[in-house]
Amino acid sequence: MPDQFDQFDAKMREHGMSDTAINQFHRLYDVWKADEGSTWIRESDVEPLTGVPSFHDVYETIDHDEAVHAFAKTAFLKLNGGLGTSMGLDCAKSLLPVRRHKARQMRFIDIILGQVTTARQRLGVELPLTLMNSFRTSKDTMKVVRADKHFHQEDVPLEIVQHVEPKIDLATGGPAMFPDNPDLEWCPPGHGDLFSTIWESGLLDVLQSKGFKYLFISNSDNLGARPSRTLAQHFENTGAPFMVEVATRTCTDRKGGHIVRDRKTGRLLLREMSQVHNDDKADAQNIDKHPYFNTNSIWVRIDSLKEKLAEYDGVLPLPVIRNKKTVDPTDASSAPVIQLETAMGAAISLFDGAICVQVDRMRFLPVKTTDDLFIMRSDRFHLTDSYEMEDGNYIFPSVSLDPRYYKNIRDFDERFPYSVPSLAAAKSVTIEGDWTFGRDVAMFADAKLRDKGAPRYVPNGEYVGPQGVEPDNWI
């Protein structure tokens, strides 16, 4: 394939992209062109991550009055670049309503702002919040943030805006073209772009000038990733430059990214399933052998990150993830493209002395699909006055909603016009076909509704179990 990067360079400069953004994409492009994008992390070259201290172990060792001092030196950064296209959204996922609280409809962003303001008020800390938005999420999100009467912040930027990069035409290796909608010629570079965006924004300099030493970074769709003085103090006590929150894998997590240790260097690595050779998949998905998965919540020392970014001129050498898609993601017949990405957690391999801490599911409550949203909106959760999503045990029913009728958020909301059913007694939920639900429906045991070949309705107050809508008569 001829060297075509000049075409990308010209396109990015015409688009107003910075040298840092261009250099980052140049590195990704070179790796892809050299066919190094899927370098295997072989099972024989790594050791399982074991002996990770748990949050409960840490909690017992912390002086919680003293922990406020470490917390006071911590800043909060939320990744907020996602549009929620997997649910049919055309706005920031953080603007999606999660549940009501005291008659108010609460979105992800409302809960995040509430968590920050509550921590500030109760602990007397500054706790600055910065959102990493994309060009698609910035305007709408910042309008909401600035309109919040309880949230105020000066001196520390409220947002940094992640880069974009060109999609690669799979047939030519050059920039993808889509004159019908030129915006679709661009894509985000994955959340690993966070580091070059931080570098370019000068955020670390601002935080250091105000006395902050630690940065806690997490996804905006993970409402469990709250600010924590316990973890702030633990991170300070360890002296580690980089810490990843991991959780115990279950069968449903077996295909997710997990942390392993490189046998040669002793450093920790994030291994995504795309980096697992076919011969190693059984081992990689063995949740007893590799018991922890990456929650994508990280803690980093600001001085260590600044030093590492300076070493690489703002572009960290993270593993490249190649995604094959179509230039118009809604049209499978449009031209095939390659999108190159990096993962934020992969930076763990660049830091000597990086560590992990095992957290409970209460700190990992992601919403990736309407199946997840179904649980979040149910009576399994209670949103406290401290904006914490509380559940009794955080062991949730498995949920499978027919994607033909529930994958898109508009279709989902249309079929639950009042609220989602009660899940307090449900072990699993399977909905096949087109069902709309009345008020006060309850699901129990292995609840299942089968496809009837036509739209059906579950009346008010009914119970749904293994037999479907349960009969009124006793057997």
SETIVEX-461495 format. One record per residue (C-alpha): x negated, y, z negated; residue number from 1. Coordinates in steps of 0.05 Angstrom, whole numbers, plus 5000, padded with zeros to 4 digits. Layout:
BEGIN
+------+------+------+-----+
:    X :    Y :    Z :   n :
+------+------+------+-----+
:    X :    Y :    Z : NUM :
...
+------+------+------+-----+
! end
This chain:
BEGIN
+------+------+------+-----+
:    X :    Y :    Z :   n :
+------+------+------+-----+
: 5000 : 5000 : 5000 :   1 :
: 4969 : 5068 : 5020 :   2 :
: 4955 : 5118 : 4965 :   3 :
: 5018 : 5160 : 4963 :   4 :
: 5010 : 5195 : 4897 :   5 :
: 4999 : 5262 : 4933 :   6 :
: 5073 : 5259 : 4952 :   7 :
: 5093 : 5249 : 4880 :   8 :
: 5046 : 5305 : 4857 :   9 :
: 5076 : 5354 : 4907 :  10 :
: 5147 : 5334 : 4889 :  11 :
: 5134 : 5342 : 4814 :  12 :
: 5100 : 5409 : 4822 :  13 :
: 5157 : 5433 : 4866 :  14 :
: 5203 : 5411 : 4810 :  15 :
: 5163 : 5454 : 4760 :  16 :
: 5132 : 5396 : 4723 :  17 :
: 5071 : 5409 : 4680 :  18 :
: 5001 : 5380 : 4688 :  19 :
: 5013 : 5335 : 4627 :  20 :
: 5076 : 5306 : 4658 :  21 :
: 5042 : 5295 : 4724 :  22 :
: 4981 : 5263 : 4692 :  23 :
: 5025 : 5216 : 4652 :  24 :
: 5063 : 5193 : 4713 :  25 :
: 4998 : 5186 : 4752 :  26 :
: 4973 : 5137 : 4700 :  27 :
: 5038 : 5097 : 4702 :  28 :
: 5036 : 5097 : 4778 :  29 :
: 4964 : 5073 : 4780 :  30 :
: 4979 : 5016 : 4732 :  31 :
: 5040 : 4996 : 4772 :  32 :
: 5003 : 5000 : 4838 :  33 :
: 4948 : 4956 : 4811 :  34 :
: 5002 : 4907 : 4790 :  35 :
: 4982 : 4912 : 4718 :  36 :
: 5051 : 4934 : 4694 :  37 :
: 5070 : 4867 : 4664 :  38 :
: 5007 : 4845 : 4631 :  39 :
: 5025 : 4785 : 4590 :  40 :
: 5014 : 4784 : 4515 :  41 :
: 5001 : 4709 : 4509 :  42 :
: 5022 : 4670 : 4448 :  43 :
: 4951 : 4641 : 4442 :  44 :
: 4922 : 4711 : 4437 :  45 :
: 4965 : 4735 : 4379 :  46 :
: 4983 : 4716 : 4308 :  47 :
: 5052 : 4724 : 4277 :  48 :
: 5065 : 4783 : 4232 :  49 :
: 5073 : 4758 : 4160 :  50 :
: 5071 : 4783 : 4090 :  51 :
: 5105 : 4850 : 4104 :  52 :
: 5127 : 4886 : 4041 :  53 :
: 5202 : 4897 : 4036 :  54 :
: 5238 : 4961 : 4020 :  55 :
: 5259 : 4929 : 3954 :  56 :
: 5187 : 4913 : 3935 :  57 :
: 5167 : 4984 : 3952 :  58 :
: 5225 : 5014 : 3914 :  59 :
: 5202 : 4981 : 3849 :  60 :
: 5133 : 5012 : 3855 :  61 :
: 5154 : 5083 : 3869 :  62 :
: 5160 : 5140 : 3819 :  63 :
: 5223 : 5170 : 3850 :  64 :
: 5214 : 5238 : 3818 :  65 :
: 5143 : 5242 : 3846 :  66 :
: 5168 : 5216 : 3913 :  67 :
: 5202 : 5283 : 3926 :  68 :
: 5133 : 5313 : 3936 :  69 :
: 5117 : 5265 : 3993 :  70 :
: 5186 : 5276 : 4021 :  71 :
: 5175 : 5351 : 4020 :  72 :
: 5116 : 5341 : 4067 :  73 :
: 5158 : 5301 : 4117 :  74 :
: 5191 : 5326 : 4181 :  75 :
: 5247 : 5289 : 4218 :  76 :
: 5250 : 5277 : 4294 :  77 :
: 5308 : 5244 : 4330 :  78 :
: 5304 : 5216 : 4400 :  79 :
: 5366 : 5245 : 4434 :  80 :
: 5354 : 5238 : 4508 :  81 :
: 5404 : 5182 : 4523 :  82 :
: 5468 : 5194 : 4561 :  83 :
: 5502 : 5130 : 4540 :  84 :
: 5511 : 5109 : 4613 :  85 :
: 5518 : 5036 : 4591 :  86 :
: 5585 : 5058 : 4561 :  87 :
: 5605 : 5102 : 4619 :  88 :
: 5588 : 5167 : 4584 :  89 :
: 5564 : 5228 : 4623 :  90 :
: 5542 : 5267 : 4562 :  91 :
: 5493 : 5256 : 4505 :  92 :
: 5511 : 5192 : 4467 :  93 :
: 5502 : 5232 : 4403 :  94 :
: 5566 : 5270 : 4421 :  95 :
: 5608 : 5207 : 4419 :  96 :
: 5657 : 5204 : 4360 :  97 :
: 5638 : 5148 : 4312 :  98 :
: 5694 : 5152 : 4260 :  99 :
: 5737 : 5200 : 4220 : 100 :
: 5717 : 5228 : 4153 : 101 :
: 5766 : 5269 : 4112 : 102 :
: 5810 : 5280 : 4174 : 103 :
: 5750 : 5304 : 4214 : 104 :
: 5725 : 5268 : 4276 : 105 :
: 5651 : 5254 : 4264 : 106 :
: 5602 : 5246 : 4321 : 107 :
: 5531 : 5218 : 4316 : 108 :
: 5503 : 5288 : 4315 : 109 :
: 5550 : 5311 : 4260 : 110 :
: 5528 : 5252 : 4216 : 111 :
: 5454 : 5265 : 4230 : 112 :
: 5461 : 5339 : 4212 : 113 :
: 5500 : 5319 : 4150 : 114 :
: 5445 : 5271 : 4128 : 115 :
: 5393 : 5326 : 4135 : 116 :
: 5432 : 5380 : 4100 : 117 :
: 5451 : 5333 : 4043 : 118 :
: 5378 : 5314 : 4032 : 119 :
: 5357 : 5387 : 4033 : 120 :
: 5409 : 5407 : 3982 : 121 :
: 5401 : 5348 : 3934 : 122 :
: 5325 : 5345 : 3934 : 123 :
: 5307 : 5417 : 3948 : 124 :
: 5263 : 5401 : 4008 : 125 :
: 5257 : 5436 : 4075 : 126 :
: 5263 : 5373 : 4118 : 127 :
: 5260 : 5405 : 4187 : 128 :
: 5297 : 5368 : 4242 : 129 :
: 5274 : 5368 : 4315 : 130 :
: 5312 : 5333 : 4370 : 131 :
: 5277 : 5306 : 4431 : 132 :
: 5329 : 5320 : 4484 : 133 :
: 5329 : 5307 : 4558 : 134 :
: 5348 : 5358 : 4610 : 135 :
: 5416 : 5323 : 4613 : 136 :
: 5429 : 5325 : 4538 : 137 :
: 5398 : 5391 : 4516 : 138 :
: 5453 : 5442 : 4531 : 139 :
: 5513 : 5405 : 4502 : 140 :
: 5475 : 5380 : 4441 : 141 :
: 5444 : 5446 : 4422 : 142 :
: 5511 : 5480 : 4428 : 143 :
: 5537 : 5434 : 4374 : 144 :
: 5476 : 5441 : 4330 : 145 :
: 5478 : 5517 : 4332 : 146 :
: 5552 : 5518 : 4317 : 147 :
: 5544 : 5477 : 4253 : 148 :
: 5558 : 5525 : 4195 : 149 :
: 5519 : 5484 : 4144 : 150 :
: 5456 : 5472 : 4185 : 151 :
: 5404 : 5527 : 4191 : 152 :
: 5331 : 5523 : 4212 : 153 :
: 5278 : 5574 : 4228 : 154 :
: 5204 : 5571 : 4247 : 155 :
: 5206 : 5497 : 4267 : 156 :
: 5234 : 5482 : 4337 : 157 :
: 5303 : 5451 : 4338 : 158 :
: 5287 : 5414 : 4402 : 159 :
: 5233 : 5391 : 4449 : 160 :
: 5253 : 5369 : 4519 : 161 :
: 5225 : 5304 : 4546 : 162 :
: 5195 : 5299 : 4615 : 163 :
: 5226 : 5269 : 4677 : 164 :
: 5191 : 5230 : 4731 : 165 :
: 5206 : 5209 : 4803 : 166 :
: 5237 : 5142 : 4818 : 167 :
: 5194 : 5100 : 4865 : 168 :
: 5225 : 5074 : 4929 : 169 :
: 5212 : 4999 : 4927 : 170 :
: 5208 : 4993 : 5002 : 171 :
: 5158 : 5049 : 5015 : 172 :
: 5123 : 5060 : 4949 : 173 :
: 5136 : 5134 : 4958 : 174 :
: 5185 : 5180 : 4922 : 175 :
: 5257 : 5157 : 4925 : 176 :
: 5303 : 5203 : 4965 : 177 :
: 5378 : 5211 : 4953 : 178 :
: 5404 : 5274 : 4988 : 179 :
: 5476 : 5261 : 4965 : 180 :
: 5454 : 5274 : 4893 : 181 :
: 5381 : 5295 : 4885 : 182 :
: 5386 : 5290 : 4810 : 183 :
: 5387 : 5214 : 4818 : 184 :
: 5317 : 5217 : 4848 : 185 :
: 5292 : 5228 : 4776 : 186 :
: 5291 : 5187 : 4713 : 187 :
: 5264 : 5191 : 4642 : 188 :
: 5197 : 5158 : 4628 : 189 :
: 5222 : 5119 : 4567 : 190 :
: 5215 : 5140 : 4494 : 191 :
: 5140 : 5131 : 4497 : 192 :
: 5142 : 5199 : 4532 : 193 :
: 5154 : 5227 : 4462 : 194 :
: 5079 : 5232 : 4449 : 195 :
: 5061 : 5273 : 4510 : 196 :
: 5122 : 5317 : 4499 : 197 :
: 5101 : 5329 : 4427 : 198 :
: 5031 : 5345 : 4450 : 199 :
: 5053 : 5394 : 4502 : 200 :
: 5105 : 5428 : 4458 : 201 :
: 5055 : 5447 : 4403 : 202 :
: 5103 : 5419 : 4351 : 203 :
: 5048 : 5386 : 4311 : 204 :
: 5011 : 5452 : 4304 : 205 :
: 5074 : 5485 : 4279 : 206 :
: 5087 : 5431 : 4228 : 207 :
: 5015 : 5431 : 4203 : 208 :
: 5016 : 5507 : 4195 : 209 :
: 5076 : 5499 : 4149 : 210 :
: 5043 : 5445 : 4107 : 211 :
: 5077 : 5383 : 4135 : 212 :
: 5037 : 5319 : 4137 : 213 :
: 5085 : 5264 : 4159 : 214 :
: 5133 : 5255 : 4216 : 215 :
: 5191 : 5206 : 4214 : 216 :
: 5218 : 5188 : 4283 : 217 :
: 5280 : 5148 : 4301 : 218 :
: 5336 : 5141 : 4351 : 219 :
: 5398 : 5185 : 4347 : 220 :
: 5443 : 5125 : 4358 : 221 :
: 5416 : 5090 : 4296 : 222 :
: 5455 : 5122 : 4239 : 223 :
: 5420 : 5076 : 4189 : 224 :
: 5353 : 5111 : 4201 : 225 :
: 5363 : 5164 : 4147 : 226 :
: 5310 : 5206 : 4114 : 227 :
: 5280 : 5167 : 4056 : 228 :
: 5238 : 5193 : 3999 : 229 :
: 5221 : 5121 : 3979 : 230 :
: 5190 : 5106 : 4047 : 231 :
: 5157 : 5175 : 4050 : 232 :
: 5122 : 5161 : 3984 : 233 :
: 5104 : 5090 : 4005 : 234 :
: 5074 : 5115 : 4070 : 235 :
: 5033 : 5167 : 4032 : 236 :
: 5010 : 5116 : 3982 : 237 :
: 4984 : 5068 : 4035 : 238 :
: 4943 : 5122 : 4071 : 239 :
: 4962 : 5088 : 4137 : 240 :
: 4963 : 5130 : 4200 : 241 :
: 5023 : 5095 : 4230 : 242 :
: 5080 : 5054 : 4201 : 243 :
: 5136 : 5017 : 4236 : 244 :
: 5201 : 4997 : 4203 : 245 :
: 5217 : 4924 : 4220 : 246 :
: 5277 : 4881 : 4202 : 247 :
: 5286 : 4807 : 4194 : 248 :
: 5306 : 4774 : 4260 : 249 :
: 5370 : 4735 : 4268 : 250 :
: 5391 : 4694 : 4329 : 251 :
: 5421 : 4756 : 4360 : 252 :
: 5354 : 4792 : 4355 : 253 :
: 5312 : 4736 : 4385 : 254 :
: 5304 : 4772 : 4452 : 255 :
: 5283 : 4839 : 4423 : 256 :
: 5214 : 4870 : 4417 : 257 :
: 5174 : 4844 : 4358 : 258 :
: 5108 : 4860 : 4324 : 259 :
: 5049 : 4812 : 4329 : 260 :
: 4975 : 4817 : 4311 : 261 :
: 4920 : 4814 : 4363 : 262 :
: 4872 : 4757 : 4345 : 263 :
: 4811 : 4793 : 4374 : 264 :
: 4820 : 4863 : 4347 : 265 :
: 4864 : 4851 : 4286 : 266 :
: 4909 : 4908 : 4308 : 267 :
: 4984 : 4904 : 4310 : 268 :
: 5019 : 4901 : 4377 : 269 :
: 5091 : 4912 : 4399 : 270 :
: 5109 : 4854 : 4445 : 271 :
: 5171 : 4865 : 4488 : 272 :
: 5203 : 4804 : 4520 : 273 :
: 5182 : 4832 : 4588 : 274 :
: 5110 : 4819 : 4566 : 275 :
: 5123 : 4747 : 4546 : 276 :
: 5100 : 4693 : 4595 : 277 :
: 5153 : 4641 : 4613 : 278 :
: 5111 : 4587 : 4579 : 279 :
: 5112 : 4628 : 4514 : 280 :
: 5186 : 4646 : 4510 : 281 :
: 5205 : 4590 : 4463 : 282 :
: 5152 : 4613 : 4413 : 283 :
: 5168 : 4687 : 4422 : 284 :
: 5242 : 4675 : 4409 : 285 :
: 5228 : 4630 : 4349 : 286 :
: 5254 : 4673 : 4292 : 287 :
: 5220 : 4630 : 4240 : 288 :
: 5152 : 4638 : 4272 : 289 :
: 5160 : 4712 : 4288 : 290 :
: 5208 : 4735 : 4234 : 291 :
: 5209 : 4811 : 4245 : 292 :
: 5234 : 4856 : 4301 : 293 :
: 5219 : 4929 : 4316 : 294 :
: 5275 : 4977 : 4295 : 295 :
: 5242 : 5035 : 4334 : 296 :
: 5237 : 5077 : 4271 : 297 :
: 5166 : 5100 : 4258 : 298 :
: 5126 : 5141 : 4209 : 299 :
: 5063 : 5176 : 4231 : 300 :
: 5011 : 5221 : 4198 : 301 :
: 5011 : 5286 : 4236 : 302 :
: 4936 : 5295 : 4233 : 303 :
: 4924 : 5223 : 4258 : 304 :
: 4972 : 5231 : 4315 : 305 :
: 4943 : 5299 : 4334 : 306 :
: 4873 : 5269 : 4335 : 307 :
: 4895 : 5209 : 4377 : 308 :
: 4931 : 5254 : 4427 : 309 :
: 4870 : 5299 : 4433 : 310 :
: 4827 : 5237 : 4447 : 311 :
: 4871 : 5220 : 4507 : 312 :
: 4887 : 5291 : 4529 : 313 :
: 4960 : 5282 : 4511 : 314 :
: 4972 : 5217 : 4550 : 315 :
: 4968 : 5155 : 4508 : 316 :
: 4949 : 5090 : 4545 : 317 :
: 5013 : 5052 : 4529 : 318 :
: 5034 : 4988 : 4564 : 319 :
: 5076 : 5002 : 4626 : 320 :
: 5147 : 4974 : 4632 : 321 :
: 5174 : 4965 : 4702 : 322 :
: 5249 : 4969 : 4713 : 323 :
: 5280 : 4949 : 4780 : 324 :
: 5343 : 4988 : 4793 : 325 :
: 5380 : 5023 : 4849 : 326 :
: 5372 : 5097 : 4862 : 327 :
: 5446 : 5106 : 4846 : 328 :
: 5456 : 5062 : 4785 : 329 :
: 5531 : 5059 : 4798 : 330 :
: 5522 : 5033 : 4869 : 331 :
: 5488 : 4965 : 4875 : 332 :
: 5482 : 4974 : 4951 : 333 :
: 5439 : 5037 : 4945 : 334 :
: 5364 : 5035 : 4956 : 335 :
: 5324 : 4992 : 4906 : 336 :
: 5276 : 5033 : 4863 : 337 :
: 5225 : 5023 : 4809 : 338 :
: 5228 : 5063 : 4744 : 339 :
: 5165 : 5064 : 4701 : 340 :
: 5171 : 5070 : 4626 : 341 :
: 5132 : 5064 : 4561 : 342 :
: 5156 : 5046 : 4491 : 343 :
: 5144 : 5091 : 4431 : 344 :
: 5129 : 5033 : 4383 : 345 :
: 5074 : 5007 : 4429 : 346 :
: 5029 : 5063 : 4401 : 347 :
: 5019 : 5020 : 4339 : 348 :
: 4963 : 4984 : 4377 : 349 :
: 4922 : 5049 : 4381 : 350 :
: 4916 : 5061 : 4307 : 351 :
: 4868 : 5023 : 4261 : 352 :
: 4903 : 5009 : 4195 : 353 :
: 4973 : 5014 : 4223 : 354 :
: 5025 : 4977 : 4180 : 355 :
: 5097 : 4954 : 4178 : 356 :
: 5150 : 4956 : 4124 : 357 :
: 5211 : 4910 : 4124 : 358 :
: 5277 : 4946 : 4116 : 359 :
: 5348 : 4921 : 4107 : 360 :
: 5402 : 4924 : 4160 : 361 :
: 5429 : 4986 : 4126 : 362 :
: 5372 : 5023 : 4160 : 363 :
: 5385 : 4992 : 4228 : 364 :
: 5455 : 5007 : 4254 : 365 :
: 5446 : 5020 : 4329 : 366 :
: 5504 : 5031 : 4377 : 367 :
: 5483 : 5007 : 4446 : 368 :
: 5550 : 4981 : 4471 : 369 :
: 5624 : 4988 : 4456 : 370 :
: 5618 : 4921 : 4420 : 371 :
: 5574 : 4957 : 4369 : 372 :
: 5621 : 5017 : 4367 : 373 :
: 5679 : 4970 : 4353 : 374 :
: 5646 : 4950 : 4288 : 375 :
: 5625 : 5022 : 4270 : 376 :
: 5696 : 5047 : 4277 : 377 :
: 5726 : 4991 : 4237 : 378 :
: 5741 : 4985 : 4163 : 379 :
: 5675 : 4949 : 4153 : 380 :
: 5644 : 5017 : 4144 : 381 :
: 5655 : 5076 : 4098 : 382 :
: 5623 : 5143 : 4112 : 383 :
: 5603 : 5172 : 4045 : 384 :
: 5600 : 5245 : 4026 : 385 :
: 5524 : 5238 : 4034 : 386 :
: 5536 : 5217 : 4107 : 387 :
: 5513 : 5146 : 4095 : 388 :
: 5546 : 5090 : 4135 : 389 :
: 5562 : 5041 : 4079 : 390 :
: 5582 : 4968 : 4084 : 391 :
: 5585 : 4913 : 4032 : 392 :
: 5531 : 4867 : 4059 : 393 :
: 5513 : 4891 : 4130 : 394 :
: 5526 : 4821 : 4158 : 395 :
: 5574 : 4836 : 4214 : 396 :
: 5620 : 4793 : 4255 : 397 :
: 5595 : 4776 : 4325 : 398 :
: 5637 : 4815 : 4375 : 399 :
: 5650 : 4801 : 4448 : 400 :
: 5697 : 4848 : 4485 : 401 :
: 5716 : 4834 : 4557 : 402 :
: 5670 : 4881 : 4596 : 403 :
: 5723 : 4890 : 4650 : 404 :
: 5768 : 4928 : 4602 : 405 :
: 5725 : 4952 : 4544 : 406 :
: 5654 : 4968 : 4569 : 407 :
: 5672 : 5038 : 4591 : 408 :
: 5687 : 5084 : 4532 : 409 :
: 5749 : 5114 : 4565 : 410 :
: 5778 : 5044 : 4576 : 411 :
: 5758 : 5026 : 4505 : 412 :
: 5793 : 5086 : 4474 : 413 :
: 5855 : 5075 : 4517 : 414 :
: 5863 : 5004 : 4489 : 415 :
: 5854 : 5026 : 4416 : 416 :
: 5898 : 5088 : 4415 : 417 :
: 5906 : 5089 : 4339 : 418 :
: 5844 : 5055 : 4311 : 419 :
: 5806 : 4991 : 4320 : 420 :
: 5833 : 4931 : 4281 : 421 :
: 5812 : 4913 : 4211 : 422 :
: 5750 : 4868 : 4211 : 423 :
: 5745 : 4857 : 4136 : 424 :
: 5763 : 4783 : 4142 : 425 :
: 5734 : 4770 : 4211 : 426 :
: 5675 : 4723 : 4224 : 427 :
: 5676 : 4735 : 4299 : 428 :
: 5718 : 4772 : 4350 : 429 :
: 5728 : 4751 : 4422 : 430 :
: 5775 : 4789 : 4467 : 431 :
: 5786 : 4762 : 4537 : 432 :
: 5831 : 4799 : 4585 : 433 :
: 5868 : 4865 : 4579 : 434 :
: 5896 : 4876 : 4510 : 435 :
: 5921 : 4941 : 4479 : 436 :
: 5928 : 4947 : 4403 : 437 :
: 5981 : 4978 : 4360 : 438 :
: 5972 : 5006 : 4290 : 439 :
: 5946 : 4967 : 4230 : 440 :
: 5925 : 4904 : 4267 : 441 :
: 5880 : 4857 : 4226 : 442 :
: 5831 : 4804 : 4251 : 443 :
: 5808 : 4745 : 4210 : 444 :
: 5764 : 4683 : 4216 : 445 :
: 5742 : 4670 : 4289 : 446 :
: 5793 : 4717 : 4320 : 447 :
: 5805 : 4705 : 4393 : 448 :
: 5852 : 4734 : 4446 : 449 :
: 5854 : 4696 : 4512 : 450 :
: 5864 : 4726 : 4581 : 451 :
: 5938 : 4721 : 4599 : 452 :
: 5927 : 4744 : 4671 : 453 :
: 5964 : 4810 : 4658 : 454 :
: 5959 : 4868 : 4608 : 455 :
: 5985 : 4848 : 4539 : 456 :
: 6000 : 4885 : 4474 : 457 :
: 5986 : 4868 : 4402 : 458 :
: 6043 : 4899 : 4362 : 459 :
: 6036 : 4941 : 4299 : 460 :
: 6015 : 4903 : 4236 : 461 :
: 6000 : 4837 : 4269 : 462 :
: 5945 : 4788 : 4249 : 463 :
: 5897 : 4760 : 4301 : 464 :
: 5860 : 4695 : 4286 : 465 :
: 5835 : 4632 : 4321 : 466 :
: 5905 : 4621 : 4352 : 467 :
: 5909 : 4692 : 4378 : 468 :
: 5967 : 4733 : 4351 : 469 :
: 5988 : 4690 : 4292 : 470 :
: 6059 : 4664 : 4289 : 471 :
: 6105 : 4690 : 4235 : 472 :
: 6128 : 4622 : 4211 : 473 :
: 6090 : 4579 : 4161 : 474 :
: 6064 : 4512 : 4184 : 475 :
+------+------+------+-----+
! end
